[in-house]
Amino acid sequence: MDDAHPRPRSALDADAVRAAYRRWARVYDSVFGGISAFGRRRAVAAVNALPGQRVLEVGVGTGLALPHYTKDKHITGIDLSEAMLERARQRVIHQQLGNVDDLLEMDAEATSFDSGSFDIAVAMFVASVVPSPRRLLGELKRVVKPGGHILFVNHFLATGGVRLAVERGMARASRSLGWHPDFAMESLLPPEDLSRATITPVPPAGLFTLVTLPLDGDK
Ligand SMILES: C[S@@+](CC[C@H](N)C(=O)[O-])C[C@H]1O[C@@H](n2cnc3c(N)ncnc32)[C@H](O)[C@@H]1O
């Protein structure tokens, strides 16, 4: 753990992520697809409304979002889990999604893309799963061009009440869950980004939040 990249109390490493999603892949859509559908649709609608065609979807998973992009957006999806990616590939074939350019096994914290390769990067329910959310943010800032946008939709730790206590308790099960229930927004965004991001609660019951971070244009 390093101070420049604060992690939730029970951060997962890449092998734990792969192991968790190898187990989840078969049932992911039926267990998690429903509750997260609204947040995913909101994030994709926000992407569709932004300028630029080159979209990087990090932690694309089983590809639940892929059918919802407008056809002018060209999507590259990456994920650590080959088992999840295989589901996404089947979806692309069955639904004939011609605007999905690539689905690649790759670590979102250290990609092989050139700087400025994308207009938009979007991470749906991923920021609380990656080993180091700040490294993820740094890498997305590198691969998105100046003037582009980075979007996150995620569950963030409650700031008080019963939900805070429950989420702190659930954090002990992070490794088997494959995500961190105790993931605070500050673990992802430093104060300077928090102050200029657009933060929108999304249903159900504000459980998820959409964060849109605009990047500075060319200097
Ligand atoms: C909760 S699932 C979300 C999947 C999809 N975005 C959705 O909306 O259903 C999290 C995904 O992030 C992937 N993941 C976790 N850490 C990653 C990393 N460092 N690089 C790429 N993918 C990662 C996992 O393998 C998993 O498929």
The ligand as an SDF file (V2000), in Angstrom:
LIG
                    3D

 27 29  0  0  0  0  0  0  0  0999 V2000
  -18.6810   -5.6430  -10.9500 C   0  0  0  0  0  0  0  0  0  0  0  0
  -17.9950   -6.1400  -12.4790 S   0  0  0  0  0  0  0  0  0  0  0  0
  -18.6700   -4.8840  -13.5690 C   0  0  0  0  0  0  0  0  0  0  0  0
  -18.7900   -5.3850  -14.9810 C   0  0  0  0  0  0  0  0  0  0  0  0
  -19.4750   -4.4000  -15.9390 C   0  0  0  0  0  0  0  0  0  0  0  0
  -18.7830   -3.1210  -15.9930 N   0  0  0  0  0  0  0  0  0  0  0  0
  -20.9260   -4.1860  -15.5860 C   0  0  0  0  0  0  0  0  0  0  0  0
  -21.3920   -3.0350  -15.5620 O   0  0  0  0  0  0  0  0  0  0  0  0
  -21.6430   -5.1800  -15.3900 O   0  0  0  0  0  0  0  0  0  0  0  0
  -16.3060   -5.6170  -12.3400 C   0  0  0  0  0  0  0  0  0  0  0  0
  -15.4280   -6.0310  -13.5180 C   0  0  0  0  0  0  0  0  0  0  0  0
  -14.1800   -5.3360  -13.4220 O   0  0  0  0  0  0  0  0  0  0  0  0
  -13.1490   -6.2280  -13.8180 C   0  0  0  0  0  0  0  0  0  0  0  0
  -11.8690   -5.7370  -13.2940 N   0  0  0  0  0  0  0  0  0  0  0  0
  -11.4900   -5.6490  -12.0010 C   0  0  0  0  0  0  0  0  0  0  0  0
  -10.2510   -5.1290  -11.9030 N   0  0  0  0  0  0  0  0  0  0  0  0
   -9.8400   -4.8580  -13.1680 C   0  0  0  0  0  0  0  0  0  0  0  0
   -8.6510   -4.3070  -13.7180 C   0  0  0  0  0  0  0  0  0  0  0  0
   -7.6260   -3.9220  -12.9540 N   0  0  0  0  0  0  0  0  0  0  0  0
   -8.5780   -4.1740  -15.0550 N   0  0  0  0  0  0  0  0  0  0  0  0
   -9.6120   -4.5680  -15.8420 C   0  0  0  0  0  0  0  0  0  0  0  0
  -10.7600   -5.0950  -15.3710 N   0  0  0  0  0  0  0  0  0  0  0  0
  -10.8780   -5.2390  -14.0490 C   0  0  0  0  0  0  0  0  0  0  0  0
  -13.6030   -7.5730  -13.2460 C   0  0  0  0  0  0  0  0  0  0  0  0
  -12.9520   -8.6550  -13.8600 O   0  0  0  0  0  0  0  0  0  0  0  0
  -15.1150   -7.5080  -13.5410 C   0  0  0  0  0  0  0  0  0  0  0  0
  -15.4100   -8.0380  -14.8060 O   0  0  0  0  0  0  0  0  0  0  0  0
  1  2  1  0
  2  3  1  0
  2 10  1  0
  3  4  1  0
  4  5  1  0
  5  6  1  0
  5  7  1  0
  7  8  2  0
  7  9  1  0
 10 11  1  0
 11 12  1  0
 11 26  1  0
 12 13  1  0
 13 14  1  0
 13 24  1  0
 14 15  1  0
 14 23  1  0
 15 16  2  0
 16 17  1  0
 17 18  1  0
 17 23  2  0
 18 19  1  0
 18 20  2  0
 20 21  1  0
 21 22  2  0
 22 23  1  0
 24 25  1  0
 24 26  1  0
 26 27  1  0
M  CHG  2   2   1   9  -1
M  END
$$$$
